[in-house]
Amino acid sequence: MKTLKTLSILMTMLLSTVAAQAIDPVFWVNTTEEAGVEMDAVAHILVADDCGKIFATTTGVGESVWQSSDKGESWELIPGMDSYYNGTVLRDGTIIIGGQWRIYRSSDCGDSWEEFNHEENGLPRIGFEQLVEDSDGTLYAASGTWQDNVKTPNGLWKSSDKGESWQVVCDDEINGEQSSCVLAHPNGNIYWGSRFGKGLYEYAPQIQRCRNVLTPNNKEIWEPLAMAVNEDGDMMVGTHLFSAGILASDDNGANWKKVWIGKSKPGTPQGIVSAILVDRLRRFFVAGRVVWYTADLGDTWVQLPGEVDHESVWAIALDGDGFLYAGVNDGRLLRSRESIYVTTDVKAPADNSGGMSLSPNPTRGDLRLDIELEAEGLVTGDILDMRGTVVQSIGVKRLAAGLQTLNLRLDDLAAGMYVVRLNLGNRVRTRSFAVVR
């Protein structure tokens, strides 16, 4: 008998009980309604920026995969693909989507697909639930095991040939149980969540060591369901079951704190967190009953517009232009009307403009700086990203006293938030701005 995955059970329950839900039409676009297509519950969303495509895996009566080449303005069902699992885009552009006992792989932006399965290719009897590529190109899979009178090790699996063959690296004999989520940490290690109360595990490829880094105590029963990490190495884990919540760590998993506890903490995400992502500003976005984000690792939360009455948002994804996608369990796939780098409440560095203004803001490439100078002098400056890294220099200019104007071209900057910093003698003036594409 097959052991159904926890997420599958949750999906079935939610499909039978979900009521009508209201999503703010000012913030969100219902792409499925606009495109005139009907999807089953949207389980996962995968963005392939280099291809300009979005993929959605769905579940309900059956499993299916859809694709869009125009940010959800239209959708096309991909024939022959049976999956409601997650996927990943490798550094070389290869697209991989997991499945039950199988892997789907495309090397041409989803125009055609190869299938590697248990029957023909000897893949293990696991559900390739989540996938992640390590810095050396190794592919890791979190495995929800499917049993068919055959013992298949649970845990963490890896592939060195883009999914054609797999071997277990952390199995359930000594390391946890079937896994549900996985991430590649900037420190080079792989972190994965194990079910049935076993908690979080760490795999160190260099020394081939698996170890538990966090186990529920006797007063808690939780299982990891979603994980994400930012460039600083801060991690966030969404959990479910009796002690549902979000855990966060800022020290490579050595210590963890619970940053919300369901309904008992107002002003925090509610519902089962089934997906987490990180944007360019290192903010964490989580999918629960609606979508929330935090810029301080869970100390404070902001809810994106929308109000629902059940745990409904299962999937979230972000494209390179900053458009946010949300998959709902009633079959809707939503997209933010504008980039989140413009529409969300970004906390920029302290502003010290002191007589400097800029326009337009946000900008698509041209930026005008108007500066009031008390005396003639040399002016230098830089454009910095939100980490404080200089991404463009303005150069040295001699300007006369009075109101002066500098015109900048920012065509090479990606969408996001930036700061312009001008040095006027021993004075520094700064101003934040947004770039949209």
Solvent accessible surface area in square Angstrom, and as a share of the most:
residue,aa,sasa,rsa
1,M,197,0.88
2,K,99,0.42
3,T,51,0.30
4,L,97,0.48
5,K,2,0.01
6,T,28,0.16
7,L,10,0.05
8,S,19,0.12
9,I,80,0.41
10,L,27,0.13
11,M,4,0.02
12,T,89,0.52
13,M,113,0.50
14,L,15,0.08
15,L,69,0.34
16,S,91,0.59
17,T,86,0.50
18,V,34,0.20
19,A,56,0.44
20,A,101,0.78
21,Q,21,0.09
22,A,70,0.54
23,I,25,0.13
24,D,45,0.23
25,P,93,0.59
26,V,122,0.70
27,F,20,0.09
28,W,10,0.03
29,V,13,0.08
30,N,33,0.17
31,T,1,0.01
32,T,6,0.03
33,E,126,0.56
34,E,118,0.53
35,A,30,0.23
36,G,66,0.64
37,V,33,0.19
38,E,162,0.73
39,M,17,0.07
40,D,58,0.30
41,A,1,0.01
42,V,0,0.00
43,A,1,0.01
44,H,16,0.07
45,I,13,0.06
46,L,22,0.11
47,V,26,0.15
48,A,1,0.01
49,D,82,0.43
50,D,139,0.72
51,C,32,0.19
52,G,43,0.41
53,K,22,0.09
54,I,6,0.03
55,F,1,0.01
56,A,0,0.00
57,T,6,0.03
58,T,0,0.00
59,T,11,0.06
60,G,33,0.32
61,V,157,0.90
62,G,35,0.33
63,E,59,0.26
64,S,26,0.17
65,V,0,0.00
66,W,30,0.11
67,Q,20,0.09
68,S,3,0.02
69,S,76,0.49
70,D,57,0.30
71,K,66,0.28
72,G,0,0.00
73,E,97,0.43
74,S,58,0.37
75,W,21,0.07
76,E,100,0.45
77,L,88,0.44
78,I,14,0.07
79,P,116,0.73
80,G,77,0.74
81,M,12,0.05
82,D,74,0.39
83,S,1,0.01
84,Y,16,0.06
85,Y,4,0.01
86,N,36,0.18
87,G,11,0.10
88,T,20,0.12
89,V,50,0.29
90,L,8,0.04
91,R,158,0.58
92,D,91,0.47
93,G,23,0.23
94,T,7,0.04
95,I,0,0.00
96,I,0,0.00
97,I,2,0.01
98,G,0,0.00
99,G,0,0.00
100,Q,51,0.23
101,W,26,0.09
102,R,60,0.22
103,I,0,0.00
104,Y,4,0.02
105,R,26,0.09
106,S,1,0.01
107,S,91,0.59
108,D,58,0.30
109,C,47,0.28
110,G,3,0.03
111,D,110,0.57
112,S,64,0.41
113,W,51,0.18
114,E,78,0.35
115,E,65,0.29
116,F,20,0.08
117,N,13,0.07
118,H,45,0.20
119,E,114,0.51
120,E,143,0.64
121,N,66,0.34
122,G,60,0.58
123,L,2,0.01
124,P,18,0.11
125,R,43,0.16
126,I,0,0.00
127,G,0,0.00
128,F,0,0.00
129,E,3,0.01
130,Q,25,0.11
131,L,14,0.07
132,V,28,0.16
133,E,28,0.13
134,D,9,0.05
135,S,90,0.58
136,D,110,0.57
137,G,37,0.35
138,T,17,0.10
139,L,1,0.01
140,Y,5,0.02
141,A,0,0.00
142,A,0,0.00
143,S,0,0.00
144,G,0,0.00
145,T,1,0.00
146,W,14,0.05
147,Q,74,0.33
148,D,63,0.33
149,N,146,0.75
150,V,70,0.40
151,K,129,0.54
152,T,10,0.06
153,P,45,0.29
154,N,7,0.04
155,G,0,0.00
156,L,0,0.00
157,W,16,0.06
158,K,44,0.19
159,S,2,0.01
160,S,98,0.63
161,D,55,0.28
162,K,85,0.36
163,G,0,0.00
164,E,66,0.30
165,S,61,0.40
166,W,29,0.10
167,Q,108,0.48
168,V,44,0.25
169,V,34,0.20
170,C,0,0.00
171,D,37,0.19
172,D,24,0.13
173,E,130,0.58
174,I,145,0.74
175,N,12,0.06
176,G,4,0.04
177,E,44,0.20
178,Q,9,0.04
179,S,0,0.00
180,S,0,0.00
181,C,0,0.00
182,V,10,0.06
183,L,9,0.04
184,A,26,0.20
185,H,9,0.04
186,P,79,0.50
187,N,64,0.33
188,G,31,0.30
189,N,29,0.15
190,I,0,0.00
191,Y,2,0.01
192,W,0,0.00
193,G,0,0.00
194,S,0,0.00
195,R,1,0.00
196,F,117,0.49
197,G,25,0.24
198,K,77,0.33
199,G,0,0.00
200,L,1,0.00
201,Y,16,0.06
202,E,6,0.03
203,Y,8,0.03
204,A,8,0.06
205,P,29,0.19
206,Q,175,0.78
207,I,111,0.56
208,Q,140,0.62
209,R,102,0.37
210,C,26,0.16
211,R,103,0.37
212,N,57,0.29
213,V,25,0.14
214,L,44,0.22
215,T,72,0.42
216,P,19,0.12
217,N,88,0.45
218,N,162,0.83
219,K,189,0.80
220,E,51,0.23
221,I,91,0.46
222,W,4,0.01
223,E,9,0.04
224,P,0,0.00
225,L,4,0.02
226,A,3,0.02
227,M,18,0.08
228,A,11,0.08
229,V,31,0.18
230,N,11,0.05
231,E,112,0.50
232,D,88,0.45
233,G,4,0.04
234,D,26,0.14
235,M,0,0.00
236,M,0,0.00
237,V,0,0.00
238,G,0,0.00
239,T,2,0.01
240,H,0,0.00
241,L,75,0.37
242,F,172,0.72
243,S,21,0.14
244,A,25,0.19
245,G,0,0.00
246,I,0,0.00
247,L,12,0.06
248,A,1,0.01
249,S,3,0.02
250,D,105,0.54
251,D,51,0.26
252,N,71,0.37
253,G,2,0.02
254,A,75,0.58
255,N,103,0.53
256,W,41,0.14
257,K,90,0.38
258,K,54,0.23
259,V,5,0.03
260,W,1,0.00
261,I,91,0.46
262,G,16,0.16
263,K,154,0.65
264,S,87,0.56
265,K,83,0.35
266,P,120,0.76
267,G,53,0.51
268,T,6,0.04
269,P,0,0.00
270,Q,35,0.16
271,G,12,0.12
272,I,39,0.20
273,V,0,0.00
274,S,10,0.07
275,A,18,0.14
276,I,19,0.10
277,L,24,0.12
278,V,40,0.23
279,D,9,0.05
280,R,100,0.36
281,L,25,0.12
282,R,63,0.23
283,R,6,0.02
284,F,3,0.01
285,F,0,0.00
286,V,0,0.00
287,A,0,0.00
288,G,0,0.00
289,R,58,0.21
290,V,10,0.06
291,V,4,0.02
292,W,25,0.09
293,Y,4,0.02
294,T,2,0.01
295,A,58,0.45
296,D,58,0.30
297,L,24,0.12
298,G,1,0.01
299,D,93,0.48
300,T,86,0.50
301,W,25,0.09
302,V,61,0.35
303,Q,77,0.34
304,L,6,0.03
305,P,50,0.32
306,G,13,0.12
307,E,132,0.59
308,V,22,0.13
309,D,84,0.44
310,H,48,0.22
311,E,34,0.15
312,S,0,0.00
313,V,3,0.02
314,W,11,0.04
315,A,2,0.02
316,I,14,0.07
317,A,10,0.08
318,L,35,0.18
319,D,12,0.06
320,G,22,0.22
321,D,40,0.21
322,G,0,0.00
323,F,34,0.14
324,L,0,0.00
325,Y,0,0.00
326,A,1,0.00
327,G,0,0.00
328,V,1,0.00
329,N,0,0.00
330,D,63,0.32
331,G,5,0.05
332,R,41,0.15
333,L,0,0.00
334,L,3,0.02
335,R,23,0.08
336,S,0,0.00
337,R,120,0.44
338,E,94,0.42
339,S,7,0.04
340,I,0,0.00
341,Y,5,0.02
342,V,48,0.28
343,T,55,0.32
344,T,13,0.08
345,D,82,0.42
346,V,27,0.16
347,K,140,0.59
348,A,37,0.29
349,P,69,0.43
350,A,98,0.76
351,D,83,0.43
352,N,89,0.46
353,S,26,0.17
354,G,42,0.40
355,G,49,0.47
356,M,4,0.02
357,S,54,0.35
358,L,18,0.09
359,S,52,0.34
360,P,74,0.47
361,N,76,0.39
362,P,55,0.35
363,T,1,0.01
364,R,167,0.61
365,G,4,0.03
366,D,79,0.41
367,L,2,0.01
368,R,115,0.42
369,L,0,0.00
370,D,27,0.14
371,I,0,0.00
372,E,86,0.39
373,L,13,0.07
374,E,147,0.66
375,A,68,0.52
376,E,108,0.48
377,G,23,0.23
378,L,94,0.47
379,V,4,0.02
380,T,44,0.26
381,G,4,0.04
382,D,24,0.13
383,I,0,0.00
384,L,18,0.09
385,D,17,0.09
386,M,37,0.17
387,R,116,0.42
388,G,45,0.43
389,T,72,0.42
390,V,71,0.41
391,V,60,0.35
392,Q,49,0.22
393,S,78,0.50
394,I,20,0.10
395,G,35,0.34
396,V,103,0.59
397,K,79,0.34
398,R,151,0.55
399,L,24,0.12
400,A,57,0.44
401,A,54,0.42
402,G,24,0.24
403,L,118,0.59
404,Q,43,0.19
405,T,53,0.31
406,L,10,0.05
407,N,119,0.61
408,L,16,0.08
409,R,139,0.51
410,L,0,0.00
411,D,82,0.43
412,D,138,0.72
413,L,12,0.06
414,A,50,0.38
415,A,2,0.02
416,G,3,0.03
417,M,22,0.10
418,Y,17,0.06
419,V,14,0.08
420,V,0,0.00
421,R,74,0.27
422,L,0,0.00
423,N,45,0.23
424,L,20,0.10
425,G,73,0.71
426,N,151,0.77
427,R,112,0.41
428,V,69,0.40
429,R,13,0.05
430,T,25,0.15
431,R,73,0.26
432,S,27,0.17
433,F,1,0.00
434,A,7,0.06
435,V,0,0.00
436,V,17,0.10
437,R,87,0.32
